[in-house]
Amino acid sequence: MSYIKNMEHEKALMLANEVTIQKGQVVSKTLAQNPHVSVTLFAFDKGEEISSHDSTGDAMVIVLEGTGQFTVDGTEYVLNPGESLIMPAKKPHAVFAKEAFKMLLTVVFPPAV
């Protein structure tokens, strides 16, 4: 049984090459999704965004290529390749592509009560 999908197993890969920037779009590729964790690759064309929302889990982004602007609870952060940011659970956050960029998003959800 595989828990990580949509990628070749037992092969060295460049994550940034696993998702493609498409004009005027935000492209996503789910790698893992269950009640405990979500792992998704994203590719944003310049000027594209995900509007403000919140999550029940902590969200960590790692920028793979380009530059992304993240707004967390009203504070803006500009991240470049190799930089990461944790967006705490239940705080509103948004993503904007100052230029075309790619990121890996991991969300860790709280245990069920």
N, C-alpha and C positions, 0 to 999 in steps of 0.2 A: 504494500500500500504506500502511495506517495502522498505526502502532505503539501509539498510544494509543486505547483502545476505551471504549465505554460512556459517551461524552460527545460532545456536538456539537462539531464542528471549526469553526474560524473564526467563533466567537461568544464574546463576553465572558460569562463565567459566574461565579456565586458558588459556590465549591467546597462550602461548607456546605449549599447547597441541592440538591446532587447526591446526597445520601444522607439517609434519613429515620430518626429515632429511633422504634423500635417497642417497646411495653411488654414488659418482661421479656426483651429480646433484645440481642444484639450483631449489628449489620447491617454487612456489608462489601460494597464495590463495587470490583472489580479494574479498574484503569485501564491497567496495563501489567504484563506478566509474561514474562520470558525468562531465560536462564541468567545474565544480568548484573545485572538490576535488576527490582524488583517495586515497583509503586506502587498503593496501595490506600486508599480512603476508608473510614472506620469511623464508625458511630454507636452509642453505648452508652447504654442506659437506665440510670438511677440504680441503683447497686448491682450492676450487671453487671461481669464481669471476664474477662480472659484470664489463665489461671494461668501460673505460672512456666515458662519454656522458654528455649531459646537458639537462636541462628541462626549460620550460617556467614558471614553478611554483617553489615556495620554497618547498624543500623536508625536512621533519623531520623524523629521524630514532630514534627508541627506541630499544635497544638491550634487548631481553627477556632471552636468554640463551647463554652461550659461549662467545667468543671474536671475534669481527669483526674489520677489519682495513678499514678505509674510507679515501680516498684521495680527497681533495677538492682544486681545483686550485693549485695543487702541494704540498699542506701541508697534512701530514699524521696524522690521529687521530686513536687511539686504544680505542675502547669502550667495556666495560664489562656490565654484566646484570644490568639493571636499569639506565644506562647512555644513554643520547640522544645527538643528534647533528643536527643542521639545516644547510643544504646545500643550499645556496642561488640560486635563479633562474639565469639561463644563465651562471653559473660557472661550468666548467667541474668537474665531480666527478666520483669515481669508488669505488667498494666494493670488499674486499678480505677476505676470511675466513681463518684467522690464525689457527683456530680450528673450528670444526663444531659449527655453531651458528644459532640463530633465531632472527628475528627482525620484528618490525612493521614499515612500511613506510607510511607516510601521505604526500601527495603532495597537496598544495593549489595553484590553478591556478589564474592568474589575471582575472578580469572581462572582458568580451568581450566589444570591443569598438564600 
